[in-house]
Amino acid sequence: MVGIYKCEEYSKQELDTVVDKIFEEHNFNARISKGMNVVLKPNLLAKKKPADAVTTHPVFIAAVAKKVISLGAKCILADGPPGGYTKNTLESYYEYNELKQLSKLGVELNYDTSFEYVNIGGKLLTSCDIISPILNADLVINLPKVKTHSFMNMTCAVKNMFGILPGVRKAEMHSRFTEQPEFADVMIDISLAVKNQISIVDGIIALEGNGPGGGDPRKLGLILAGENQFELDYVVCKIIGMEVNDTYTVAQSIKRNLIEPSNISVVGEKIEDVSVSDFKFPDTMSKNKSKIAFRMAKYIRPYPVFNKEKCKLCRLCVDRCPEKVLTVKNNRVKLDKKNCIRCFCCHEHCPYKAIDIKHIINFNLK
């Protein structure tokens, strides 16, 4: 069952009312008891301000945290943001994303940087490192953001669990699994590894365009919730008007018989009443269906293009590139196009929106 609820803004009063309704209608209250370890797993992709709509909004997180604490559980906020998984890194993310205020509510901000290599028995990923707070949780509340994604087209409940891998392990996954469908299967494998999870989706202000880090805020005014993360992703893709086959995590979850769309029960608002027709998708999604474009498609690929005027030479893109195909020469970032796997991690993590994605003709492609 997927619940769709209207919530117009990040108002504490409105959020408290909606969260109470979600916990009651989905029987989440019964999932939480006194003394439990409940981990809130937000999207902490980058050090961004809440208004950028790149990360889960702190007021949204606070509303869920207050509810968890009121039920007598220990509430921990944990994620494995990109880069080094260290106390200093976590501290900087908490500070910049305005999350330190959660401590006043009784939320424990995680500084445990340990992780374990776990056998998850997935379809493509049989084992991986998972951060300790997730492994020690009695319940994980997945708090994703509705966003477009330049590699996966959309990121929501399923892909948000990618954050349970410690920092640099994410780049390794991009290197190992370079095609979107197989990467989606890996995301599904990781998500399935967290058996004890429920999801509450921040769709009040979503991110459209060239997400997940460089897009534009877009008001949807919605919160979604449910126990099945695959059903949630399906409903979100229908709301923003993205085709199922273009939403890789959804397409692969259907192929793996994890969901049957016709069996999804929706409560609250109706999908057709809250869906939008003009949600902007990433530039990596080519919508030109002409015969000429179809014939040329095998020679055209999206690549990152670096804007010299916006680039501050912070080298974050160089450091985060899983294939190490970026270098800095003559005060410019240079791309080794031949070996680029087009994962767009550089675009995802650029704090200055200095990387565009453009379709480039290359007749040397195999």
KOLKE-464700 format. One record per residue (C-alpha): residue number from 1; residue in one letter; x negated, y negated, z negated. Coordinates in Angstrom, 2 decimals. Each point is the difference from the previous one (the first is absolute). Last residue first. Example, Ala and Ser with C-alpha at 12.3 -4.5 7.8 and 13.67 -1.06 7.14 Angstrom:
BEGIN
<torgu num="2" residu="S" x="-13.67" y="1.06" z="-7.14"/>
<torgu num="1" residu="A" x="1.37" y="3.44" z="-0.66"/>
//
This chain:
BEGIN
<torgu num="366" residu="K" x="-31.92" y="-0.80" z="30.74"/>
<torgu num="365" residu="L" x="-0.13" y="-3.76" z="-0.17"/>
<torgu num="364" residu="N" x="-2.43" y="-1.62" z="2.43"/>
<torgu num="363" residu="F" x="2.78" y="-1.91" z="1.76"/>
<torgu num="362" residu="N" x="0.42" y="-2.26" z="-3.02"/>
<torgu num="361" residu="I" x="2.89" y="-2.44" z="0.04"/>
<torgu num="360" residu="I" x="0.46" y="-1.76" z="-3.33"/>
<torgu num="359" residu="H" x="3.12" y="-0.23" z="-2.15"/>
<torgu num="358" residu="K" x="-0.58" y="-2.58" z="-2.71"/>
<torgu num="357" residu="I" x="-0.07" y="0.16" z="-3.78"/>
<torgu num="356" residu="D" x="-1.11" y="-3.17" z="-1.75"/>
<torgu num="355" residu="I" x="-2.59" y="-0.29" z="-2.74"/>
<torgu num="354" residu="A" x="-0.57" y="-3.24" z="-1.87"/>
<torgu num="353" residu="K" x="2.98" y="0.40" z="-2.29"/>
<torgu num="352" residu="Y" x="-2.21" y="-1.48" z="-2.77"/>
<torgu num="351" residu="P" x="0.05" y="2.83" z="-2.56"/>
<torgu num="350" residu="C" x="-0.90" y="2.65" z="2.60"/>
<torgu num="349" residu="H" x="0.98" y="3.36" z="-1.53"/>
<torgu num="348" residu="E" x="2.56" y="1.33" z="2.46"/>
<torgu num="347" residu="H" x="-1.73" y="-1.44" z="3.05"/>
<torgu num="346" residu="C" x="-3.22" y="1.80" z="-0.89"/>
<torgu num="345" residu="C" x="1.91" y="3.19" z="-0.87"/>
<torgu num="344" residu="F" x="1.37" y="-0.16" z="3.54"/>
<torgu num="343" residu="C" x="-0.16" y="3.80" z="0.48"/>
<torgu num="342" residu="R" x="-1.05" y="-0.63" z="3.60"/>
<torgu num="341" residu="I" x="-2.56" y="2.86" z="0.11"/>
<torgu num="340" residu="C" x="-2.78" y="-2.38" z="1.13"/>
<torgu num="339" residu="N" x="-2.92" y="1.94" z="1.48"/>
<torgu num="338" residu="K" x="0.02" y="-1.50" z="3.50"/>
<torgu num="337" residu="K" x="1.21" y="-3.38" z="-1.25"/>
<torgu num="336" residu="D" x="-3.12" y="-0.63" z="-2.07"/>
<torgu num="335" residu="L" x="1.35" y="-3.22" z="-1.47"/>
<torgu num="334" residu="K" x="-2.03" y="-3.10" z="-0.80"/>
<torgu num="333" residu="V" x="0.73" y="-2.44" z="-2.83"/>
<torgu num="332" residu="R" x="-1.57" y="-3.37" z="0.71"/>
<torgu num="331" residu="N" x="-2.74" y="-2.03" z="-1.67"/>
<torgu num="330" residu="N" x="-2.56" y="0.97" z="2.61"/>
<torgu num="329" residu="K" x="0.58" y="3.66" z="-0.74"/>
<torgu num="328" residu="V" x="2.23" y="1.53" z="-2.68"/>
<torgu num="327" residu="T" x="0.78" y="3.68" z="0.44"/>
<torgu num="326" residu="L" x="3.15" y="2.09" z="0.36"/>
<torgu num="325" residu="V" x="0.08" y="3.63" z="1.14"/>
<torgu num="324" residu="K" x="-0.55" y="1.40" z="-3.49"/>
<torgu num="323" residu="E" x="2.50" y="2.84" z="0.58"/>
<torgu num="322" residu="P" x="2.02" y="-0.59" z="-3.18"/>
<torgu num="321" residu="C" x="-0.07" y="-3.81" z="0.36"/>
<torgu num="320" residu="R" x="0.46" y="-1.40" z="-3.52"/>
<torgu num="319" residu="D" x="-3.47" y="-1.55" z="-0.36"/>
<torgu num="318" residu="V" x="0.01" y="-1.61" z="3.43"/>
<torgu num="317" residu="C" x="3.53" y="-1.31" z="-0.48"/>
<torgu num="316" residu="L" x="-0.99" y="-1.47" z="-3.37"/>
<torgu num="315" residu="R" x="-2.95" y="-1.73" z="1.64"/>
<torgu num="314" residu="C" x="0.94" y="-3.42" z="-1.46"/>
<torgu num="313" residu="L" x="-0.97" y="-1.54" z="3.33"/>
<torgu num="312" residu="K" x="2.58" y="-2.77" z="-0.48"/>
<torgu num="311" residu="C" x="1.95" y="0.88" z="3.16"/>
<torgu num="310" residu="K" x="2.77" y="-2.44" z="0.91"/>
<torgu num="309" residu="E" x="-1.82" y="-1.86" z="2.80"/>
<torgu num="308" residu="K" x="-1.78" y="3.11" z="1.27"/>
<torgu num="307" residu="N" x="3.21" y="1.97" z="0.47"/>
<torgu num="306" residu="F" x="-0.92" y="3.68" z="0.21"/>
<torgu num="305" residu="V" x="1.92" y="2.33" z="2.31"/>
<torgu num="304" residu="P" x="1.06" y="3.40" z="-1.33"/>
<torgu num="303" residu="Y" x="0.89" y="2.46" z="2.75"/>
<torgu num="302" residu="P" x="3.26" y="1.24" z="1.51"/>
<torgu num="301" residu="R" x="-0.44" y="2.43" z="2.89"/>
<torgu num="300" residu="I" x="0.73" y="-0.23" z="3.70"/>
<torgu num="299" residu="Y" x="-1.40" y="2.46" z="2.53"/>
<torgu num="298" residu="K" x="2.50" y="2.79" z="-0.71"/>
<torgu num="297" residu="A" x="2.81" y="-2.53" z="0.13"/>
<torgu num="296" residu="M" x="-0.73" y="-1.17" z="3.54"/>
<torgu num="295" residu="R" x="2.54" y="2.30" z="1.64"/>
<torgu num="294" residu="F" x="2.64" y="-0.86" z="-2.62"/>
<torgu num="293" residu="A" x="-0.78" y="-3.72" z="0.25"/>
<torgu num="292" residu="I" x="0.50" y="0.16" z="3.78"/>
<torgu num="291" residu="K" x="3.27" y="1.88" z="-0.40"/>
<torgu num="290" residu="S" x="1.30" y="-2.55" z="-2.53"/>
<torgu num="289" residu="K" x="0.60" y="1.04" z="-3.63"/>
<torgu num="288" residu="N" x="-1.78" y="-2.87" z="-1.74"/>
<torgu num="287" residu="K" x="0.67" y="0.48" z="-3.72"/>
<torgu num="286" residu="S" x="-3.58" y="0.61" z="-1.07"/>
<torgu num="285" residu="M" x="-0.31" y="0.57" z="-3.73"/>
<torgu num="284" residu="T" x="-3.49" y="-1.15" z="-0.97"/>
<torgu num="283" residu="D" x="1.34" y="-3.56" z="-0.13"/>
<torgu num="282" residu="P" x="1.73" y="1.02" z="-3.24"/>
<torgu num="281" residu="F" x="3.82" y="-0.20" z="-0.27"/>
<torgu num="280" residu="K" x="2.13" y="-3.07" z="-0.56"/>
<torgu num="279" residu="F" x="3.45" y="0.59" z="-1.50"/>
<torgu num="278" residu="D" x="2.54" y="-1.43" z="2.43"/>
<torgu num="277" residu="S" x="2.94" y="2.38" z="-0.26"/>
<torgu num="276" residu="V" x="0.50" y="0.10" z="-3.76"/>
<torgu num="275" residu="S" x="1.80" y="2.66" z="-2.05"/>
<torgu num="274" residu="V" x="2.01" y="-0.95" z="-3.09"/>
<torgu num="273" residu="D" x="3.57" y="0.87" z="1.06"/>
<torgu num="272" residu="E" x="-1.00" y="2.91" z="2.26"/>
<torgu num="271" residu="I" x="-1.89" y="1.68" z="-2.84"/>
<torgu num="270" residu="K" x="2.99" y="-0.18" z="-2.33"/>
<torgu num="269" residu="E" x="-0.49" y="-1.61" z="-3.40"/>
<torgu num="268" residu="G" x="0.23" y="2.02" z="-3.19"/>
<torgu num="267" residu="V" x="-0.37" y="3.72" z="0.55"/>
<torgu num="266" residu="V" x="-1.55" y="1.90" z="2.91"/>
<torgu num="265" residu="S" x="0.03" y="3.80" z="0.32"/>
<torgu num="264" residu="I" x="-2.52" y="1.48" z="2.43"/>
<torgu num="263" residu="N" x="1.30" y="3.22" z="1.54"/>
<torgu num="262" residu="S" x="0.08" y="-1.24" z="3.59"/>
<torgu num="261" residu="P" x="-3.64" y="-1.06" z="-0.30"/>
<torgu num="260" residu="E" x="-1.22" y="3.50" z="-0.94"/>
<torgu num="259" residu="I" x="-3.07" y="-0.41" z="-2.14"/>
<torgu num="258" residu="L" x="-3.14" y="1.94" z="-0.86"/>
<torgu num="257" residu="N" x="0.50" y="2.21" z="3.03"/>
<torgu num="256" residu="R" x="-3.65" y="-0.45" z="1.07"/>
<torgu num="255" residu="K" x="1.07" y="-1.58" z="3.28"/>
<torgu num="254" residu="I" x="2.24" y="-2.39" z="-1.96"/>
<torgu num="253" residu="S" x="-2.89" y="-0.97" z="-2.28"/>
<torgu num="252" residu="Q" x="-2.18" y="-0.51" z="3.08"/>
<torgu num="251" residu="A" x="2.41" y="-2.46" z="1.61"/>
<torgu num="250" residu="V" x="0.50" y="-1.90" z="-3.26"/>
<torgu num="249" residu="T" x="-3.72" y="-0.35" z="-0.75"/>
<torgu num="248" residu="Y" x="-0.60" y="-1.01" z="3.62"/>
<torgu num="247" residu="T" x="2.60" y="-2.71" z="0.33"/>
<torgu num="246" residu="D" x="-0.11" y="-0.39" z="3.80"/>
<torgu num="245" residu="N" x="1.96" y="3.23" z="0.49"/>
<torgu num="244" residu="V" x="2.64" y="-1.28" z="-2.43"/>
<torgu num="243" residu="E" x="0.47" y="-3.22" z="1.94"/>
<torgu num="242" residu="M" x="-0.44" y="-3.15" z="-2.07"/>
<torgu num="241" residu="G" x="3.11" y="-2.08" z="-0.59"/>
<torgu num="240" residu="I" x="-0.94" y="-1.52" z="-3.34"/>
<torgu num="239" residu="I" x="2.88" y="1.75" z="-1.78"/>
<torgu num="238" residu="K" x="-0.50" y="3.29" z="1.87"/>
<torgu num="237" residu="C" x="-3.69" y="0.09" z="-0.96"/>
<torgu num="236" residu="V" x="0.98" y="-0.65" z="-3.62"/>
<torgu num="235" residu="V" x="2.52" y="2.85" z="-0.03"/>
<torgu num="234" residu="Y" x="-2.56" y="2.47" z="1.33"/>
<torgu num="233" residu="D" x="-2.65" y="-1.17" z="-2.45"/>
<torgu num="232" residu="L" x="2.44" y="0.50" z="-2.87"/>
<torgu num="231" residu="E" x="0.91" y="3.50" z="1.16"/>
<torgu num="230" residu="F" x="-3.67" y="0.94" z="-0.04"/>
<torgu num="229" residu="Q" x="-0.52" y="-1.46" z="-3.48"/>
<torgu num="228" residu="N" x="2.73" y="2.20" z="-1.49"/>
<torgu num="227" residu="E" x="0.88" y="-0.99" z="-3.56"/>
<torgu num="226" residu="G" x="1.76" y="-3.20" z="0.98"/>
<torgu num="225" residu="A" x="-0.05" y="-3.78" z="0.08"/>
<torgu num="224" residu="L" x="0.30" y="-2.96" z="2.34"/>
<torgu num="223" residu="I" x="-0.17" y="-3.69" z="-0.84"/>
<torgu num="222" residu="L" x="1.13" y="-2.55" z="2.54"/>
<torgu num="221" residu="G" x="-0.09" y="-3.71" z="0.79"/>
<torgu num="220" residu="L" x="-1.57" y="0.54" z="3.41"/>
<torgu num="219" residu="K" x="-2.09" y="-3.18" z="0.07"/>
<torgu num="218" residu="R" x="-2.97" y="0.15" z="2.31"/>
<torgu num="217" residu="P" x="-3.58" y="-0.80" z="-1.02"/>
<torgu num="216" residu="D" x="-2.47" y="-0.01" z="2.92"/>
<torgu num="215" residu="G" x="-2.63" y="2.57" z="0.88"/>
<torgu num="214" residu="G" x="-3.71" y="0.19" z="-0.75"/>
<torgu num="213" residu="G" x="-0.32" y="2.61" z="-2.73"/>
<torgu num="212" residu="P" x="2.34" y="2.84" z="0.95"/>
<torgu num="211" residu="G" x="0.96" y="-1.41" z="2.39"/>
<torgu num="210" residu="N" x="-0.13" y="-1.56" z="3.46"/>
<torgu num="209" residu="G" x="3.59" y="-1.11" z="0.29"/>
<torgu num="208" residu="E" x="2.32" y="0.41" z="-2.98"/>
<torgu num="207" residu="L" x="-0.49" y="0.00" z="-3.76"/>
<torgu num="206" residu="A" x="2.96" y="0.38" z="-2.34"/>
<torgu num="205" residu="I" x="1.43" y="-2.47" z="-2.51"/>
<torgu num="204" residu="I" x="2.71" y="1.69" z="-2.05"/>
<torgu num="203" residu="G" x="-0.99" y="3.42" z="1.31"/>
<torgu num="202" residu="D" x="-1.81" y="1.22" z="-3.09"/>
<torgu num="201" residu="V" x="0.74" y="3.72" z="-0.04"/>
<torgu num="200" residu="I" x="0.80" y="2.08" z="-3.08"/>
<torgu num="199" residu="S" x="-1.31" y="3.54" z="0.30"/>
<torgu num="198" residu="I" x="0.08" y="3.11" z="-2.21"/>
<torgu num="197" residu="Q" x="-2.89" y="2.33" z="-0.65"/>
<torgu num="196" residu="N" x="-0.86" y="3.21" z="-1.85"/>
<torgu num="195" residu="K" x="-1.38" y="2.18" z="2.78"/>
<torgu num="194" residu="V" x="-2.87" y="-2.25" z="1.02"/>
<torgu num="193" residu="A" x="-1.82" y="2.30" z="2.44"/>
<torgu num="192" residu="L" x="2.87" y="-0.51" z="2.45"/>
<torgu num="191" residu="S" x="-1.17" y="-3.58" z="0.55"/>
<torgu num="190" residu="I" x="-3.52" y="1.16" z="0.83"/>
<torgu num="189" residu="D" x="1.23" y="2.56" z="2.52"/>
<torgu num="188" residu="I" x="2.38" y="-2.56" z="1.53"/>
<torgu num="187" residu="M" x="-2.82" y="-2.51" z="0.42"/>
<torgu num="186" residu="V" x="-2.08" y="2.78" z="1.60"/>
<torgu num="185" residu="D" x="2.86" y="0.77" z="2.38"/>
<torgu num="184" residu="A" x="0.18" y="-3.68" z="0.90"/>
<torgu num="183" residu="F" x="-3.73" y="0.07" z="0.79"/>
<torgu num="182" residu="E" x="0.68" y="2.97" z="2.28"/>
<torgu num="181" residu="P" x="2.76" y="-1.91" z="1.81"/>
<torgu num="180" residu="Q" x="-2.05" y="-3.23" z="0.23"/>
<torgu num="179" residu="E" x="-3.22" y="1.45" z="1.41"/>
<torgu num="178" residu="T" x="-3.33" y="-0.62" z="-1.73"/>
<torgu num="177" residu="F" x="0.04" y="2.52" z="-2.82"/>
<torgu num="176" residu="R" x="-3.51" y="0.54" z="-1.36"/>
<torgu num="175" residu="S" x="-1.27" y="-3.57" z="0.24"/>
<torgu num="174" residu="H" x="3.23" y="-1.49" z="-1.31"/>
<torgu num="173" residu="M" x="-0.09" y="2.46" z="-2.89"/>
<torgu num="172" residu="E" x="-3.56" y="-1.04" z="-0.86"/>
<torgu num="171" residu="A" x="1.10" y="-3.63" z="-0.12"/>
<torgu num="170" residu="K" x="2.60" y="0.93" z="-2.60"/>
<torgu num="169" residu="R" x="-2.57" y="1.73" z="-2.19"/>
<torgu num="168" residu="V" x="-1.68" y="-3.40" z="-0.46"/>
<torgu num="167" residu="G" x="2.47" y="-1.18" z="-2.61"/>
<torgu num="166" residu="P" x="1.29" y="2.94" z="-2.09"/>
<torgu num="165" residu="L" x="2.88" y="1.96" z="1.52"/>
<torgu num="164" residu="I" x="3.31" y="-0.71" z="-1.72"/>
<torgu num="163" residu="G" x="0.37" y="-2.93" z="2.39"/>
<torgu num="162" residu="F" x="1.01" y="2.26" z="2.88"/>
<torgu num="161" residu="M" x="3.21" y="0.34" z="-2.02"/>
<torgu num="160" residu="N" x="1.21" y="-3.21" z="1.65"/>
<torgu num="159" residu="K" x="0.09" y="1.91" z="3.28"/>
<torgu num="158" residu="V" x="3.12" y="1.93" z="-0.94"/>
<torgu num="157" residu="A" x="2.00" y="-2.83" z="-1.60"/>
<torgu num="156" residu="C" x="-0.59" y="-2.76" z="2.56"/>
<torgu num="155" residu="T" x="-2.36" y="-0.59" z="2.88"/>
<torgu num="154" residu="M" x="1.12" y="-0.55" z="3.57"/>
<torgu num="153" residu="N" x="-1.81" y="-0.07" z="3.36"/>
<torgu num="152" residu="M" x="-2.59" y="2.57" z="-1.19"/>
<torgu num="151" residu="F" x="-3.03" y="-1.86" z="1.37"/>
<torgu num="150" residu="S" x="1.09" y="-3.64" z="0.02"/>
<torgu num="149" residu="H" x="2.29" y="0.49" z="-2.99"/>
<torgu num="148" residu="T" x="3.34" y="-1.70" z="-0.57"/>
<torgu num="147" residu="K" x="1.05" y="-0.54" z="-3.57"/>
<torgu num="146" residu="V" x="2.68" y="0.87" z="-2.54"/>
<torgu num="145" residu="K" x="-1.88" y="-0.03" z="-3.32"/>
<torgu num="144" residu="P" x="-0.50" y="3.09" z="-2.13"/>
<torgu num="143" residu="L" x="0.76" y="0.57" z="-3.69"/>
<torgu num="142" residu="N" x="-0.40" y="3.77" z="-0.59"/>
<torgu num="141" residu="I" x="1.01" y="0.86" z="-3.54"/>
<torgu num="140" residu="V" x="-2.21" y="2.87" z="-1.13"/>
<torgu num="139" residu="L" x="1.25" y="2.24" z="-2.81"/>
<torgu num="138" residu="D" x="-1.77" y="2.09" z="-2.63"/>
<torgu num="137" residu="A" x="-3.24" y="-1.60" z="1.10"/>
<torgu num="136" residu="N" x="-3.43" y="1.53" z="-0.67"/>
<torgu num="135" residu="L" x="-0.79" y="0.78" z="3.64"/>
<torgu num="134" residu="I" x="1.13" y="-3.47" z="1.06"/>
<torgu num="133" residu="P" x="-2.09" y="-1.69" z="-2.70"/>
<torgu num="132" residu="S" x="-3.01" y="2.15" z="1.05"/>
<torgu num="131" residu="I" x="-0.45" y="-1.25" z="3.56"/>
<torgu num="130" residu="I" x="0.31" y="2.70" z="2.66"/>
<torgu num="129" residu="D" x="-2.89" y="1.41" z="2.04"/>
<torgu num="128" residu="C" x="1.04" y="2.33" z="2.82"/>
<torgu num="127" residu="S" x="0.94" y="3.56" z="0.88"/>
<torgu num="126" residu="T" x="1.80" y="1.97" z="2.72"/>
<torgu num="125" residu="L" x="0.61" y="-2.91" z="2.35"/>
<torgu num="124" residu="L" x="1.49" y="1.13" z="3.30"/>
<torgu num="123" residu="K" x="3.18" y="1.82" z="-1.09"/>
<torgu num="122" residu="G" x="-0.60" y="-0.68" z="-3.67"/>
<torgu num="121" residu="G" x="-1.22" y="2.35" z="-2.70"/>
<torgu num="120" residu="I" x="-0.58" y="-2.72" z="-2.61"/>
<torgu num="119" residu="N" x="-3.24" y="1.35" z="-1.47"/>
<torgu num="118" residu="V" x="-1.31" y="-2.82" z="-2.17"/>
<torgu num="117" residu="Y" x="-3.33" y="-1.79" z="-0.23"/>
<torgu num="116" residu="E" x="0.38" y="-2.12" z="-3.10"/>
<torgu num="115" residu="F" x="-0.13" y="-3.71" z="-0.73"/>
<torgu num="114" residu="S" x="-1.48" y="-2.34" z="-2.59"/>
<torgu num="113" residu="T" x="0.33" y="-3.77" z="0.25"/>
<torgu num="112" residu="D" x="2.06" y="-0.47" z="-3.17"/>
<torgu num="111" residu="Y" x="0.71" y="-3.72" z="-0.01"/>
<torgu num="110" residu="N" x="3.79" y="0.30" z="0.28"/>
<torgu num="109" residu="L" x="2.11" y="-2.98" z="-0.99"/>
<torgu num="108" residu="E" x="2.15" y="1.06" z="-2.95"/>
<torgu num="107" residu="V" x="3.43" y="-1.64" z="0.10"/>
<torgu num="106" residu="G" x="1.27" y="-1.31" z="-3.33"/>
<torgu num="105" residu="L" x="1.87" y="-3.01" z="1.35"/>
<torgu num="104" residu="K" x="-2.91" y="-2.33" z="-0.72"/>
<torgu num="103" residu="S" x="-2.25" y="2.36" z="1.97"/>
<torgu num="102" residu="L" x="2.08" y="-0.73" z="3.11"/>
<torgu num="101" residu="Q" x="-1.52" y="-3.50" z="0.08"/>
<torgu num="100" residu="K" x="-3.18" y="1.58" z="1.31"/>
<torgu num="99" residu="L" x="1.78" y="0.74" z="3.27"/>
<torgu num="98" residu="E" x="-0.44" y="-3.33" z="1.76"/>
<torgu num="97" residu="N" x="-1.40" y="1.55" z="3.19"/>
<torgu num="96" residu="Y" x="-3.34" y="-1.77" z="-0.48"/>
<torgu num="95" residu="E" x="-0.50" y="1.11" z="-3.61"/>
<torgu num="94" residu="Y" x="1.14" y="3.60" z="0.39"/>
<torgu num="93" residu="Y" x="-2.07" y="0.38" z="3.17"/>
<torgu num="92" residu="S" x="-3.10" y="-1.50" z="-1.61"/>
<torgu num="91" residu="E" x="0.32" y="2.23" z="-3.07"/>
<torgu num="90" residu="L" x="0.38" y="3.08" z="2.18"/>
<torgu num="89" residu="T" x="-3.20" y="-0.84" z="1.87"/>
<torgu num="88" residu="N" x="-1.89" y="-0.71" z="-3.23"/>
<torgu num="87" residu="K" x="1.18" y="3.27" z="-1.51"/>
<torgu num="86" residu="T" x="-1.24" y="1.90" z="3.04"/>
<torgu num="85" residu="Y" x="1.58" y="1.81" z="2.96"/>
<torgu num="84" residu="G" x="-2.20" y="-1.59" z="2.65"/>
<torgu num="83" residu="G" x="1.86" y="-1.18" z="3.04"/>
<torgu num="82" residu="P" x="3.72" y="0.33" z="0.67"/>
<torgu num="81" residu="P" x="2.48" y="0.09" z="-2.91"/>
<torgu num="80" residu="G" x="0.47" y="3.19" z="-2.03"/>
<torgu num="79" residu="D" x="3.22" y="-0.72" z="-1.87"/>
<torgu num="78" residu="A" x="1.22" y="0.04" z="-3.58"/>
<torgu num="77" residu="L" x="2.48" y="-1.80" z="-2.24"/>
<torgu num="76" residu="I" x="0.72" y="1.90" z="-3.22"/>
<torgu num="75" residu="C" x="3.27" y="0.05" z="-1.97"/>
<torgu num="74" residu="K" x="0.27" y="2.08" z="-3.17"/>
<torgu num="73" residu="A" x="3.60" y="1.09" z="-0.29"/>
<torgu num="72" residu="G" x="2.61" y="-1.09" z="-2.54"/>
<torgu num="71" residu="L" x="2.93" y="-0.60" z="2.36"/>
<torgu num="70" residu="S" x="-0.44" y="-3.77" z="-0.35"/>
<torgu num="69" residu="I" x="-3.58" y="0.46" z="1.25"/>
<torgu num="68" residu="V" x="1.23" y="1.47" z="3.28"/>
<torgu num="67" residu="K" x="2.56" y="-2.78" z="0.49"/>
<torgu num="66" residu="K" x="-2.55" y="-2.71" z="-0.73"/>
<torgu num="65" residu="A" x="-2.42" y="1.57" z="2.47"/>
<torgu num="64" residu="V" x="2.59" y="0.04" z="2.79"/>
<torgu num="63" residu="A" x="0.70" y="-3.72" z="-0.43"/>
<torgu num="62" residu="A" x="-3.72" y="-0.79" z="-0.36"/>
<torgu num="61" residu="I" x="-0.83" y="1.73" z="3.30"/>
<torgu num="60" residu="F" x="2.51" y="-2.21" z="1.83"/>
<torgu num="59" residu="V" x="-1.43" y="-3.08" z="-1.74"/>
<torgu num="58" residu="P" x="-3.50" y="1.09" z="1.06"/>
<torgu num="57" residu="H" x="0.97" y="0.31" z="3.70"/>
<torgu num="56" residu="T" x="-1.30" y="3.15" z="1.69"/>
<torgu num="55" residu="T" x="-2.87" y="-1.03" z="2.26"/>
<torgu num="54" residu="V" x="-0.22" y="-1.59" z="3.45"/>
<torgu num="53" residu="A" x="2.96" y="-2.35" z="-0.41"/>
<torgu num="52" residu="D" x="-2.32" y="-3.06" z="0.27"/>
<torgu num="51" residu="A" x="2.08" y="-1.76" z="-2.67"/>
<torgu num="50" residu="P" x="-1.26" y="2.48" z="-2.62"/>
<torgu num="49" residu="K" x="-3.60" y="-1.21" z="0.47"/>
<torgu num="48" residu="K" x="-2.42" y="2.40" z="1.62"/>
<torgu num="47" residu="K" x="-2.97" y="2.03" z="-1.19"/>
<torgu num="46" residu="A" x="0.64" y="2.95" z="2.26"/>
<torgu num="45" residu="L" x="1.90" y="3.24" z="0.41"/>
<torgu num="44" residu="L" x="1.42" y="0.08" z="-3.50"/>
<torgu num="43" residu="N" x="3.26" y="1.79" z="0.80"/>
<torgu num="42" residu="P" x="1.52" y="0.97" z="-3.33"/>
<torgu num="41" residu="K" x="-0.23" y="3.34" z="-1.87"/>
<torgu num="40" residu="L" x="1.71" y="-0.32" z="-3.39"/>
<torgu num="39" residu="V" x="-1.11" y="2.83" z="-2.26"/>
<torgu num="38" residu="V" x="2.29" y="1.42" z="-2.68"/>
<torgu num="37" residu="N" x="-1.65" y="1.90" z="-2.86"/>
<torgu num="36" residu="M" x="2.89" y="1.27" z="-2.13"/>
<torgu num="35" residu="G" x="0.27" y="-0.86" z="-3.71"/>
<torgu num="34" residu="K" x="3.76" y="-0.56" z="-0.01"/>
<torgu num="33" residu="S" x="1.84" y="1.38" z="3.00"/>
<torgu num="32" residu="I" x="0.22" y="-0.76" z="3.70"/>
<torgu num="31" residu="R" x="1.67" y="2.13" z="2.67"/>
<torgu num="30" residu="A" x="3.45" y="-0.39" z="-1.59"/>
<torgu num="29" residu="N" x="-0.13" y="-3.76" z="0.53"/>
<torgu num="28" residu="F" x="-0.79" y="0.64" z="3.66"/>
<torgu num="27" residu="N" x="3.59" y="1.19" z="0.43"/>
<torgu num="26" residu="H" x="0.10" y="-1.43" z="3.52"/>
<torgu num="25" residu="E" x="3.04" y="-2.18" z="-0.72"/>
<torgu num="24" residu="E" x="-1.18" y="-1.01" z="-3.49"/>
<torgu num="23" residu="F" x="-3.63" y="-0.74" z="0.80"/>
<torgu num="22" residu="I" x="1.00" y="-1.88" z="3.13"/>
<torgu num="21" residu="K" x="2.63" y="-2.09" z="-1.80"/>
<torgu num="20" residu="D" x="-2.44" y="-1.02" z="-2.71"/>
<torgu num="19" residu="V" x="-2.54" y="-0.91" z="2.71"/>
<torgu num="18" residu="V" x="2.60" y="-2.17" z="1.76"/>
<torgu num="17" residu="T" x="0.92" y="-1.92" z="-3.16"/>
<torgu num="16" residu="D" x="-3.62" y="-0.48" z="-1.08"/>
<torgu num="15" residu="L" x="-0.89" y="-1.20" z="3.50"/>
<torgu num="14" residu="E" x="2.77" y="-2.62" z="-0.01"/>
<torgu num="13" residu="Q" x="-1.04" y="-1.34" z="-3.40"/>
<torgu num="12" residu="K" x="-3.71" y="-0.02" z="0.77"/>
<torgu num="11" residu="S" x="0.54" y="-1.74" z="3.33"/>
<torgu num="10" residu="Y" x="-2.23" y="1.21" z="2.79"/>
<torgu num="9" residu="E" x="2.58" y="-0.82" z="2.67"/>
<torgu num="8" residu="E" x="3.07" y="1.17" z="1.88"/>
<torgu num="7" residu="C" x="0.51" y="3.45" z="-1.49"/>
<torgu num="6" residu="K" x="2.40" y="2.21" z="1.95"/>
<torgu num="5" residu="Y" x="-0.12" y="3.69" z="-0.80"/>
<torgu num="4" residu="I" x="-0.51" y="3.06" z="2.20"/>
<torgu num="3" residu="G" x="-0.01" y="3.36" z="-1.80"/>
<torgu num="2" residu="V" x="-1.36" y="3.13" z="1.64"/>
<torgu num="1" residu="M" x="1.27" y="3.45" z="-0.98"/>
//
